[in-house]
């Protein structure tokens, strides 16, 4: 079981690492167009040449038919992979054309580079929204658990109400009430706010239960007897008890919010071109069924799946195992 | 004295009505509070636009508009749509809601029929290749939320031609309907089946660990009978308790499935309303969605009460 969890942690860490290290993993930028490579197929790294092991290399692709966007693999001109050149860990000499490890989209942009850079926006908004949801949850749950009585009943009734609403509709309704044309950073912060607003109840309820349970313990009584004020008791003594729970809910929320970003951008209510996020890429792939001819356009869907898989493995064996990240599907 | 079960039903019904009204009102107020309306993007005769606004009551203060809407809603009139001019929102919803309900109900049945028996089998067995295989499949499915799964299924359909690539023909026959229904139901139902399998497996394992099951075994009742009769009955309560949440997530999930697979349902209709700033349509769809949710949660609660022996005793 520990090995399974370690695998999950490894997946999540490598996804975050890849997002952070994007510029050193690819020499291309997400908006760079390669003319003549529209919807070019993936060029995978190879090690076997003429039946013999060789240094890693790639075969370039050449355009056969521009109208039908068919490409052929040029098996005569193997291009060796160079290490630590062009500012990237692995790259090739691009005089014979670019290396597109995951192919190109309809505008001839590198899907690999776009997936890496897109992760920054998708994971960034998910992490910011998680922090926001945790902050609201800690505040509401802390106050409800500490106060008790009517405050508690009211706050928890609100939490229950928000929890049962189909989140995606709430997010869509709030998002559509905002102006349609927003800059990338405006979209970022409004998405963060909206996702935090629907994501806090699970944290809030859990924190309330923990705080209410700890409030009656001796150490809290002792702090009170020593003259500590309510905020000091709450912040210094009671809330630290919920650290483990907070860590668990945060692990669950990040993939859920990544998913929410993907869904919102797919339906045209999240980030939009020219921004690059996994959701924007999914919209590109879905529009006009482009992915039917070019399945590699679904790379961001695979990335989302790996993020959720990492979470599933990481939480296996814990009490939340099997709960779907998809409250925000 | 009202019997407790009837009281339970009445209280639940009242909560449901409040939920429906709140959802509809919130959607209407949000859509109205946003700057602009569907007419702001029109250019041309300002007088005609102002007249149209006045006819639709869009020039009144927001609270007056809300008051007008709510008094109509209490008479089951959801107002007129502007996205589909001249059509009543209630007609539009009546047309589309059936398709959403169909996918939702079939997906829930599918998930239950697959997830629950698999969960009973895996939860009652020792470690083995079967359990490991199911476990791996379940983790994979849990990592495939409806967005990703519906795209993957569409890719499969367009590659193999086994199933139609989304949409629905006009006036479908029952045969066509079930043909087109397969992919949406799979996209929506498979992840739910995985959730149910996990829950059921854990509930059965917990139930098998109770002394009552050991006692049943000691009386000489066969293993299969103990699992499927005794332990299964005990495991129903924790599993039924999450059906309310599952129905909520089905309604959430149906939106993206309807969008990606161009299924003509309620989610699609509400999206149309949101994009074209049609507040009446959005509010009507939100209220209908809340009604579905409330109905689902209510049925789940009644089933839970019926399966819970404590309720029986208090009756």
Interface residues (C-beta under 8 A of the other chain):
Chain A: X161 X164 X165 X166 X167 X168 X169 X172 X173 X174 X176 X177 X178 X179 X259 X262 X263 X266 X267 X268 X269 X282 X285 X286 X289 X291 X292 X295 X298 X301 X304 X305 X306 X308 X309 X312 X313 X316 X321 X322 X323 X324 X325 X326 X327 X328 X329
Chain B: X19 X22 X23 X26 X27 X30 X31 X33 X34 X35 X138 X139 X140 X142 X143 X144 X145 X146 X147 X148 X151 X152 X154 X155 X158 X159 X165 X191 X194 X195 X198 X199 X202 X244 X245 X248 X249 X251 X252 X253 X255 X256 X259 X260 X270 X271 X274 X275 X277 X282 X286 X289 X293 X297
